[in-house]
Amino acid sequence: MNGLEKKIEETRKKMYDSYLSEQDYDQVLRFSQELDRLLNKWTELKSPQVNR
C-alpha cells in the first residue's frame, strides 16, 4: 500500500469512528470532504493519461 492509499484508509477510519462516536456532524463532514479529495487524487493518478 502506498502513502496515498494509506492516507485514504486512515481518513476513512477517522470518518467512520467519528460517525460511530456521534461526534459533531461538522467533524464527520470534514473527514468526508478530505476523503473525497484523496479519492479524487487517487483516481486521477490511476486513470490513463489522456490529453495531459
KEROTI-55125 format. One record per residue: x, z, y of N, C-alpha, C in turn; residue number from 0. Coordinates in nm, 3 decimals, padded with zeros to 5 digits. Each point is the difference from the previous one (the first is absolute). Layout:
<atoms>
+---------+---------+---------+---------+---------+---------+---------+---------+---------+-----+
|    n_xx |    n_zz |    n_yy |   ca_xx |   ca_zz |   ca_yy |    c_xx |    c_zz |    c_yy | num |
+---------+---------+---------+---------+---------+---------+---------+---------+---------+-----+
|       X |       Z |       Y |       X |       Z |       Y |       X |       Z |       Y | NUM |
...
+---------+---------+---------+---------+---------+---------+---------+---------+---------+-----+
</atoms>
This chain:
<atoms>
+---------+---------+---------+---------+---------+---------+---------+---------+---------+-----+
|    n_xx |    n_zz |    n_yy |   ca_xx |   ca_zz |   ca_yy |    c_xx |    c_zz |    c_yy | num |
+---------+---------+---------+---------+---------+---------+---------+---------+---------+-----+
|  00.085 |  00.000 | -00.118 | -00.085 |  00.000 |  00.118 |  00.090 |  00.000 |  00.124 |   0 |
| -00.025 | -00.093 |  00.089 |  00.082 | -00.006 |  00.121 | -00.051 |  00.098 |  00.106 |   1 |
|  00.070 |  00.007 |  00.111 | -00.033 |  00.095 |  00.105 | -00.140 | -00.016 |  00.057 |   2 |
| -00.041 | -00.124 |  00.020 | -00.133 | -00.026 |  00.056 | -00.108 |  00.043 | -00.099 |   3 |
|  00.018 | -00.034 | -00.127 | -00.098 |  00.039 | -00.100 | -00.009 |  00.152 | -00.013 |   4 |
|  00.113 |  00.067 |  00.011 |  00.001 |  00.146 | -00.005 | -00.077 |  00.058 |  00.119 |   5 |
|  00.023 | -00.056 |  00.119 | -00.069 |  00.046 |  00.120 | -00.151 | -00.023 | -00.013 |   6 |
| -00.040 | -00.113 | -00.059 | -00.142 | -00.029 | -00.022 | -00.062 |  00.108 | -00.090 |   7 |
|  00.066 |  00.031 | -00.110 | -00.052 |  00.100 | -00.092 | -00.005 |  00.140 |  00.064 |   8 |
|  00.102 |  00.035 |  00.078 |  00.001 |  00.129 |  00.068 | -00.115 |  00.011 |  00.100 |   9 |
| -00.021 | -00.108 |  00.076 | -00.107 |  00.000 |  00.100 | -00.137 |  00.003 | -00.066 |  10 |
| -00.015 | -00.073 | -00.110 | -00.127 |  00.000 | -00.074 | -00.030 |  00.142 | -00.051 |  11 |
|  00.101 |  00.068 | -00.051 | -00.019 |  00.136 | -00.050 | -00.036 |  00.096 |  00.114 |  12 |
|  00.069 | -00.012 |  00.114 | -00.031 |  00.085 |  00.114 | -00.143 | -00.020 |  00.047 |  13 |
| -00.044 | -00.126 |  00.004 | -00.136 | -00.030 |  00.043 | -00.101 |  00.062 | -00.096 |  14 |
|  00.023 | -00.019 | -00.129 | -00.093 |  00.053 | -00.100 | -00.002 |  00.152 |  00.000 |  15 |
|  00.118 |  00.060 |  00.009 |  00.008 |  00.146 |  00.006 | -00.071 |  00.055 |  00.124 |  16 |
|  00.014 | -00.069 |  00.112 | -00.069 |  00.042 |  00.123 | -00.151 | -00.008 | -00.018 |  17 |
| -00.044 | -00.105 | -00.064 | -00.143 | -00.017 | -00.026 | -00.051 |  00.113 | -00.090 |  18 |
|  00.072 |  00.028 | -00.108 | -00.043 |  00.103 | -00.095 |  00.000 |  00.140 |  00.062 |  19 |
|  00.093 |  00.024 |  00.090 |  00.007 |  00.134 |  00.061 | -00.092 |  00.011 |  00.121 |  20 |
| -00.079 | -00.105 |  00.023 | -00.099 | -00.003 |  00.108 |  00.063 |  00.025 |  00.137 |  21 |
|  00.118 | -00.059 |  00.020 |  00.063 |  00.009 |  00.130 | -00.081 | -00.080 |  00.102 |  22 |
|  00.038 |  00.015 |  00.123 | -00.063 | -00.073 |  00.109 | -00.004 | -00.149 | -00.032 |  23 |
| -00.115 | -00.061 |  00.022 | -00.018 | -00.143 | -00.027 |  00.105 | -00.084 |  00.071 |  24 |
|  00.039 |  00.040 |  00.120 |  00.099 | -00.077 |  00.075 |  00.133 | -00.008 | -00.075 |  25 |
|  00.036 |  00.107 | -00.070 |  00.124 |  00.001 | -00.078 | -00.009 | -00.099 | -00.116 |  26 |
| -00.112 | -00.001 | -00.070 | -00.021 | -00.095 | -00.109 |  00.004 | -00.142 |  00.054 |  27 |
| -00.062 | -00.021 |  00.112 | -00.002 | -00.133 |  00.063 |  00.141 | -00.045 |  00.036 |  28 |
|  00.081 |  00.089 |  00.054 |  00.139 | -00.036 |  00.035 |  00.079 | -00.042 | -00.124 |  29 |
| -00.016 |  00.075 | -00.108 |  00.067 | -00.039 | -00.124 | -00.051 | -00.135 | -00.051 |  30 |
| -00.129 | -00.022 |  00.011 | -00.059 | -00.127 | -00.042 |  00.055 | -00.116 |  00.081 |  31 |
|  00.012 |  00.017 |  00.130 |  00.053 | -00.105 |  00.086 |  00.147 | -00.027 | -00.030 |  32 |
|  00.076 |  00.106 | -00.026 |  00.140 | -00.017 | -00.036 |  00.012 | -00.072 | -00.134 |  33 |
| -00.086 |  00.035 | -00.093 |  00.000 | -00.068 | -00.130 | -00.034 | -00.148 |  00.017 |  34 |
| -00.097 | -00.031 |  00.082 | -00.033 | -00.141 |  00.028 |  00.120 | -00.075 |  00.055 |  35 |
|  00.070 |  00.062 |  00.094 |  00.117 | -00.064 |  00.061 |  00.107 | -00.027 | -00.106 |  36 |
|  00.026 |  00.099 | -00.085 |  00.100 | -00.015 | -00.104 | -00.040 | -00.106 | -00.102 |  37 |
| -00.128 | -00.001 | -00.038 | -00.046 | -00.100 | -00.097 |  00.005 | -00.141 |  00.059 |  38 |
| -00.029 | -00.014 |  00.128 |  00.012 | -00.131 |  00.065 |  00.145 | -00.047 | -00.001 |  39 |
|  00.091 |  00.092 |  00.027 |  00.142 | -00.033 | -00.002 |  00.044 | -00.041 | -00.140 |  40 |
| -00.044 |  00.074 | -00.101 |  00.034 | -00.031 | -00.139 | -00.054 | -00.137 | -00.039 |  41 |
| -00.126 | -00.029 |  00.039 | -00.062 | -00.129 | -00.030 |  00.078 | -00.113 |  00.066 |  42 |
|  00.039 |  00.021 |  00.125 |  00.077 | -00.101 |  00.073 |  00.133 | -00.028 | -00.070 |  43 |
|  00.066 |  00.104 | -00.047 |  00.128 | -00.017 | -00.069 | -00.016 | -00.068 | -00.135 |  44 |
| -00.111 |  00.021 | -00.068 | -00.023 | -00.056 | -00.133 | -00.061 | -00.140 |  00.004 |  45 |
| -00.056 | -00.039 |  00.114 | -00.064 | -00.131 |  00.012 |  00.103 | -00.111 |  00.005 |  46 |
| -00.037 | -00.118 | -00.049 |  00.092 | -00.114 |  00.012 |  00.032 | -00.027 |  00.147 |  47 |
|  00.120 | -00.043 |  00.024 |  00.046 | -00.028 |  00.137 | -00.053 | -00.135 |  00.046 |  48 |
| -00.126 | -00.004 |  00.043 | -00.065 | -00.123 |  00.044 |  00.002 | -00.007 |  00.150 |  49 |
|  00.054 | -00.110 |  00.053 |  00.002 | -00.026 |  00.146 |  00.063 |  00.115 |  00.079 |  50 |
|  00.109 |  00.051 | -00.048 |  00.069 |  00.106 |  00.074 |  00.134 | -00.049 |  00.045 |  51 |
+---------+---------+---------+---------+---------+---------+---------+---------+---------+-----+
</atoms>
